[in-house]
Every structure is written in C-alpha cells, then in structure tokens.
Amino acid sequence: MTHTEFGNISFLWGWWTFFEAVWIATLWRSRTRVLGGGVYRLPGVRRVRRNAAERRVDALLAELERLDVPAEAWPDRCDLVDRWHRIVAGRCVSALLQVVPVVVTVVPFWWAAWSGGAVAPWMPGVVAGFTAISLTLMAADYRAAVVSDAAGVATVDSVRFLELVLFPATRRTQDSALEVYGRGLSRLCNSLSAQARHTTRTMPPEAREGARVTAERLTAALSSASQRYLFSQGADRDRAVRGMALLAAGALRQSCRPRHQHDSLVIIEGVLLAEAPEVEVVGATAEPLRARLLAGLRRMAVAVGLVVGAFLFPEGGIVPDLLGAAGLASIALVCAPLREALHRARELIVGGSPTSVGSPELEVGAPASPAAASCARCAGREGGSRQGE
C-alpha cells in the first residue's frame, strides 16, 4: 500500500469521523439523541424483526400473568413493542453507520498486508489509533442517548432484567449465573437513577429531590428483593421472584410510554413502594462527568501509545508482542464490548465452544396471554402504515 493510497483512506476516515463527532456532540448538547427517532420513520424499518419483538413481549407478559402479577402493574403491550423495537432498530442502524469508517480503513490495509504488498511499519499503529477513536465515538454516542432518552434506556434494561429473572434458561451455559444476575441488576438500578436525574434536569429543586428519593427507594426495594432471591429456595424464592417482577414491571410500565406522552415525573406507582424502606442517603461525592471522560481519554491514549509502540519498536522480538498485548488489554478496560469479546475468546479456547439455549423470541409456540392480543390501536397503526407505504 503506497502512501498516497493510505492518505486517501485516511482522508475518507477523517471526514466521516469529523462529521460524526460534530453530530454526536450537537445532539448530546441539545439532548435530542433519541435512538430510532429518525430511522423509524422509514416505512420498511418499522417491520424489520418486529415479529420477534412481539413474541418476546408476549412471552414476558404471559410469565407475569403466571406469577399473578397484578395487571395494573403490567406495561402496555402496544407501547412496549413500539418503544422497544424503535430503540433496537435505531441502535442497529447507528452501529452500522459508525462501523463504516473503521471498515473503510481496516479492510484495504488488511488486504494489502495479506496479499504481500508493501506496508510501512507505522501504518498498523495509525490504523489502531483510528479504531480506538471510532470506539470512543461509539461510547460517546451511547452516552448521548442515555442523557437524551434516559427512559428508553430504562425500558431496555428493565426488559433484559425481567427476561433474566423469568427465563433463566436463556442464559449462556458458560456464564456465571451470579455474575450475570449482578450485572443485570446493577445496570437496571443505574438506568433508573439516570432516568430520575436526566428527566428532571429542568425541574425545580423540589421535583428533582422527589424523583431522586423515589429512585432510591425503588433501588432499595429491588436490592431487598434480590437478597431474598439469592438466599432462599422454594416458596420463598418464588415470592422473591414475584416481588422483583412486580417492581421491574411497574418501572417498565412508566418508562415504555411514548416520549410525546411523558407528562409526569412518575417512575413507578407509589402503591408498589408502600413497603419499601425510607432511604436516607448521605451526600456522596460523585466524580463529575468531565473528570470521568478525561480519565477515559487518558487510558485510551495510553492504550494507543502502547499499540503504536509495538509496531514502531526497532529491534522486534518479543517486546512488540508484549506492547501489543498490553495495548489491547488497555483498550479492553475502556471498551466494554471488546472486553466481553476477549472474555468469550478466552472461554472458547480454554473451555470449549459455548452452547446456549433458545431464547424466547425464537420460540414459535410462545404462550398467549390476555394482554398479548392485538389491541385496536395497534391494528389501526399497522393499517395506517401499510396504506402510507
């Protein structure tokens, strides 16, 4: 690969990444980064994998009915399907668009190196730096979506947590059940706290304090039910599962409502928190977001420096391999998807190939429930969309 060809590729990557960074920063600052907000308006996108989302929601509601969870705490089926599918479709399209600059850079370089072409020793380090910057922008885009649409993030995390508790057979067999459950519960509690914090940013201090207290009581109630779930068996465990499902479904009912219908600060019905303890939290010194971002950028800079040093080391030998491994490990500390991919690869090499059980969305004969029937509003919406197409 000549310097001119690599320069042209870098030019394309630079302009694409520049406009992507400006777009993410603008939407982040204006709090308008909503997954699926523009993509879902396309007629064909709203039907891609929608049946799978409907089957998952039907199975979820049927399991809530089996646990005798009151119907008042259930999320509305139509709202949940629309909200969830909109977020998933928007996230998939966003990931594809963000992967394009990396593919434009990596594929020609890999082809030139594989076909035996001349590759300068500094080119691999530059490609690694491009990849690290693109991964950082992906993380920034996710953060912009969390800040702009915290209720949507809480919807996705609530659904995942309910599926984790109600359908334990879908967990991968090589994963630790306690670790997976702990991550799911922590992610749900963090998203509920973020929802209370970001949706009240323009409200008076009294409203912000009320939403914070509600989120903390909900988190305490979930933690209490989690303790009963982890340290009990038999009927006590079933009651703990019902309690957690009731709380998670109540929070999901409020978060899955369409964005244009969010006209209150209710995170969960107060009746569901009647037995929750009153929480008195001492003001903890949370690290500012700017400090966390700067720390992440410093770690990413160190990782890129290690990877670049692996390719620029003059003597070769085992030192470049060590530097490359250290750089990859440093990037994995910052990027959760890469850390998970390395974890999977290690388990495939050490513990054999993973086997997973079929997930609820792939089961054809999903159990039906009264809430699973298509409502008139959904039918009218689908009919209108087909006529518009």
C-alpha positions in Angstrom: 0.0 0.0 0.0 1.5 3.3 -1.1 1.5 6.5 1.0 -1.0 8.0 -1.5 -3.5 5.2 -1.1 -3.2 5.3 2.6 -3.6 9.0 2.6 -6.8 8.8 0.6 -8.2 6.2 3.0 -7.2 8.4 6.0 -8.9 11.3 4.3 -12.2 9.5 3.9 -12.0 8.2 7.6 -11.1 11.7 8.8 -14.0 13.5 7.2 -16.6 10.8 8.1 -15.3 10.8 11.7 -15.3 14.6 11.9 -18.9 14.9 10.8 -19.9 12.0 13.1 -18.2 13.7 16.1 -19.9 17.0 15.4 -23.3 15.3 15.0 -22.9 13.4 18.3 -21.7 16.5 20.2 -24.6 18.6 18.8 -27.2 16.0 19.7 -25.6 15.4 23.1 -25.6 19.1 24.0 -29.2 19.7 22.8 -30.4 16.5 24.5 -32.0 15.3 21.3 -30.1 12.0 20.6 -33.0 9.5 20.5 -32.4 6.1 19.1 -34.7 5.4 16.2 -36.1 8.9 16.2 -35.4 9.5 12.5 -34.7 5.9 11.3 -38.1 4.6 12.4 -39.9 7.0 10.1 -38.9 4.9 7.1 -41.7 2.5 6.2 -39.6 -0.6 5.8 -37.6 -0.3 9.1 -40.7 -0.5 11.4 -41.4 -4.1 10.2 -37.8 -5.5 10.4 -37.7 -8.1 13.2 -40.9 -6.7 14.7 -42.5 -10.1 15.0 -39.6 -11.2 17.1 -40.1 -8.3 19.5 -43.8 -9.1 19.7 -43.1 -12.7 20.6 -40.7 -11.7 23.3 -43.2 -9.2 24.8 -46.0 -11.8 24.6 -43.8 -14.4 26.5 -42.9 -11.8 29.1 -46.5 -10.8 29.7 -47.6 -14.4 29.9 -45.0 -15.1 32.5 -46.1 -12.1 34.5 -49.6 -13.4 34.4 -48.4 -16.8 35.6 -46.8 -15.2 38.6 -50.1 -13.5 39.5 -48.5 -10.0 39.0 -51.5 -7.5 39.1 -52.5 -6.4 35.6 -52.3 -2.7 36.8 -48.5 -3.1 37.0 -48.1 -4.5 33.5 -46.7 -2.4 30.8 -49.0 -1.7 27.8 -48.2 -4.2 25.1 -48.5 -1.8 22.2 -46.4 0.8 23.9 -43.7 -1.7 24.9 -43.4 -3.2 21.4 -43.2 0.1 19.7 -40.8 1.7 22.2 -38.5 -1.4 22.4 -38.4 -2.1 18.6 -37.8 1.6 17.9 -34.8 1.7 20.2 -33.3 -1.6 18.9 -33.8 -0.6 15.2 -32.1 2.8 15.9 -29.2 1.2 17.7 -28.6 -1.3 14.9 -28.6 1.4 12.2 -26.4 3.7 14.4 -23.9 0.9 14.9 -23.7 0.1 11.2 -23.1 3.8 10.3 -20.4 4.1 13.0 -18.6 0.9 11.8 -18.3 2.2 8.2 -15.2 4.4 8.7 -13.4 1.6 10.6 -14.2 -0.8 7.8 -13.1 1.7 5.1 -9.7 1.9 6.9 -9.1 -1.6 8.1 -10.2 -3.7 5.0 -7.9 -2.1 2.4 -5.0 -2.2 4.9 -5.7 -5.8 5.8 -6.0 -6.8 2.1 -2.7 -5.1 1.3 -0.9 -6.8 4.2 -2.4 -10.2 3.3 -1.6 -10.0 -0.4 2.0 -9.3 0.4 2.0 -5.6 -0.6 4.4 -3.1 0.9 3.2 -1.8 4.2 5.1 0.9 6.1 5.9 0.0 9.7 3.9 3.0 11.1 0.7 2.2 9.2 -0.6 -0.5 11.7 -0.2 2.0 14.6 -2.2 4.6 12.7 -4.9 2.1 11.9 -5.0 1.1 15.6 -5.4 4.8 16.5 -8.3 5.2 14.0 -10.0 2.1 15.5 -9.6 3.5 19.1 -11.1 6.8 18.1 -14.1 5.2 16.4 -14.7 3.0 19.5 -14.5 6.2 21.7 -17.1 7.8 19.4 -19.4 4.8 19.8 -19.2 5.1 23.6 -19.9 8.8 23.3 -22.9 8.2 21.2 -24.3 5.7 23.7 -23.7 8.3 26.5 -25.5 10.9 24.4 -28.5 8.5 24.0 -28.5 7.9 27.8 -28.6 11.6 28.5 -31.2 12.4 25.9 -33.6 9.4 26.3 -33.0 8.0 29.8 -36.5 6.5 29.9 -35.7 4.5 26.8 -32.5 3.1 28.3 -34.5 2.1 31.4 -37.0 0.3 29.2 -34.4 -1.8 27.6 -32.6 -2.6 30.9 -36.0 -3.4 32.6 -36.9 -5.9 29.8 -33.5 -7.5 30.0 -33.7 -7.9 33.7 -37.2 -9.3 33.6 -36.1 -11.9 31.0 -33.0 -12.7 33.1 -35.1 -13.4 36.2 -38.2 -15.0 34.5 -36.3 -17.0 31.8 -33.1 -18.2 33.4 -32.8 -21.0 30.8 -31.8 -18.4 28.1 -28.5 -17.7 29.9 -25.4 -19.0 28.2 -24.2 -22.1 30.0 -20.6 -21.0 30.3 -21.5 -17.8 32.2 -21.7 -17.5 35.9 -25.3 -17.1 37.0 -24.5 -14.8 39.9 -22.3 -12.5 37.8 -24.9 -12.2 35.0 -27.6 -11.5 37.6 -25.5 -9.0 39.4 -24.6 -7.1 36.2 -28.3 -7.0 35.1 -29.5 -5.7 38.5 -26.7 -3.1 38.6 -27.5 -1.9 35.1 -31.2 -1.6 35.9 -30.6 0.4 39.1 -28.2 2.7 37.3 -30.6 3.3 34.5 -33.5 4.0 36.9 -31.3 6.5 38.7 -30.3 8.1 35.4 -33.9 8.4 34.4 -34.8 10.2 37.6 -31.8 12.5 37.2 -32.0 13.4 33.5 -35.8 13.7 33.2 -35.8 16.3 35.9 -32.9 18.5 34.8 -35.2 21.5 34.0 -37.5 21.0 37.0 -37.4 22.9 40.4 -35.2 21.5 43.1 -38.2 20.1 45.0 -39.2 18.0 41.9 -35.6 16.8 41.4 -35.4 15.8 45.1 -38.7 13.9 44.9 -37.7 11.9 41.9 -34.3 11.1 43.4 -35.9 9.8 46.6 -38.4 7.7 44.6 -35.5 6.2 42.5 -33.5 5.4 45.7 -36.5 3.8 47.3 -37.1 1.7 44.2 -33.4 0.7 44.2 -33.6 -0.3 47.9 -36.7 -2.3 47.3 -35.1 -4.1 44.3 -32.0 -4.8 46.5 -34.1 -6.2 49.3 -36.0 -8.5 46.9 -32.6 -9.5 45.4 -31.4 -10.6 48.9 -34.4 -12.8 49.3 -34.0 -14.1 45.8 -30.3 -15.1 46.4 -30.7 -16.5 49.9 -33.9 -18.5 49.6 -35.3 -21.6 48.0 -38.7 -23.0 47.2 -41.8 -20.8 48.0 -39.7 -18.0 49.5 -37.7 -17.8 46.2 -40.9 -17.7 44.2 -42.2 -14.9 46.3 -39.0 -13.0 45.8 -39.2 -13.5 42.1 -42.7 -12.2 42.1 -41.7 -9.1 44.1 -38.8 -8.3 41.8 -41.0 -8.9 38.7 -43.7 -6.6 40.2 -41.2 -3.8 40.8 -39.5 -4.1 37.4 -42.8 -4.4 35.5 -44.1 -1.3 37.3 -41.0 0.7 36.4 -41.2 -0.6 32.8 -44.8 0.5 32.6 -43.8 4.1 33.2 -40.6 4.1 31.1 -42.0 2.5 27.9 -44.7 5.1 27.3 -44.1 7.1 24.1 -41.9 10.1 24.5 -44.6 12.6 23.5 -46.9 11.2 26.2 -44.4 11.6 29.1 -46.2 14.4 31.0 -45.2 13.4 34.6 -42.2 12.5 36.7 -43.6 9.2 37.9 -41.0 6.5 37.7 -43.1 3.9 39.4 -46.6 3.9 41.1 -46.4 4.9 44.7 -48.5 1.9 45.7 -45.7 -0.5 44.7 -43.3 1.2 47.0 -45.6 1.1 50.1 -43.4 -1.5 51.8 -40.1 0.0 50.6 -38.0 1.5 53.4 -37.4 5.2 53.6 -33.9 5.8 52.4 -31.6 8.4 53.9 -28.6 8.8 51.7 -25.7 10.8 52.9 -24.5 13.1 50.2 -21.8 11.2 48.4 -19.1 13.0 46.3 -19.7 11.6 42.9 -17.0 12.1 40.4 -18.0 14.7 37.7 -18.7 13.5 34.2 -16.0 15.7 32.8 -13.4 14.1 35.1 -14.6 10.6 34.1 -14.4 11.4 30.4 -10.9 12.8 30.8 -9.8 9.7 32.7 -11.2 7.5 29.9 -9.4 9.5 27.3 -6.1 9.3 29.2 -6.5 5.5 29.4 -7.3 5.4 25.7 -4.3 7.5 24.9 -2.0 5.2 26.9 -3.5 2.1 25.1 -3.0 3.7 21.6 0.6 4.6 22.6 1.3 1.0 23.6 -0.1 -0.4 20.3 1.8 2.2 18.2 5.0 1.4 20.1 4.5 -2.3 19.3 4.8 -1.5 15.6 7.5 1.1 15.8 9.9 -0.8 18.1 13.0 -1.1 16.1 14.5 -4.3 17.3 11.5 -6.6 17.1 11.4 -9.8 19.1 9.1 -10.4 22.0 8.9 -6.7 23.1 6.4 -5.7 20.3 4.2 -8.6 21.2 4.1 -7.6 24.8 3.4 -4.0 24.0 0.6 -5.0 21.6 -1.0 -7.3 24.2 -0.7 -4.5 26.8 -2.3 -2.0 24.4 -5.1 -4.4 23.6 -5.8 -5.1 27.3 -5.8 -1.3 28.0 -8.3 -0.7 25.2 -10.4 -3.5 26.6 -10.5 -1.8 30.0 -12.2 1.2 28.4 -14.4 -0.6 25.8 -16.8 -3.0 27.4 -17.8 -4.8 24.1 -14.1 -5.5 23.4 -13.6 -6.8 26.9 -16.6 -9.1 26.5 -15.3 -10.3 23.1 -11.9 -11.1 24.7 -13.6 -12.9 27.5 -15.6 -15.0 25.0 -12.5 -15.8 23.0 -10.7 -17.0 26.1 -13.5 -19.2 27.1 -13.7 -20.7 23.6 -10.0 -21.5 23.7 -9.9 -22.8 27.3 -13.3 -24.2 28.0 -14.7 -25.3 24.6 -17.4 -23.8 22.4 -20.3 -22.2 24.2 -23.8 -23.6 24.0 -26.9 -21.6 24.5 -30.5 -22.4 24.9 -33.1 -21.0 22.5 -34.3 -17.6 23.6 -38.0 -16.7 24.0 -38.1 -14.6 20.8 -37.2 -17.6 18.7 -39.8 -19.9 20.1 -42.7 -20.3 17.7 -45.3 -21.5 20.2 -45.0 -18.7 22.7 -47.7 -18.8 25.4 -50.5 -16.4 24.9 -52.0 -14.1 27.5 -54.9 -11.6 27.5 -52.5 -8.7 27.1 -50.9 -10.4 24.1 -54.0 -9.9 21.9 -53.5 -7.1 19.4 -55.3 -4.0 20.5 -57.4 -1.9 18.2 -54.9 0.9 18.4 -52.1 -1.4 17.2 -54.2 -2.7 14.4 -55.1 0.8 13.3 -51.5 1.9 13.4 -50.3 -1.1 11.3 -53.1 -0.5 8.8 -52.2 3.2 8.5 -48.6 2.4 8.0 -49.4 -0.1 5.2 -51.7 2.4 3.5 -49.0 5.0 3.7 -46.5 2.7 2.1 
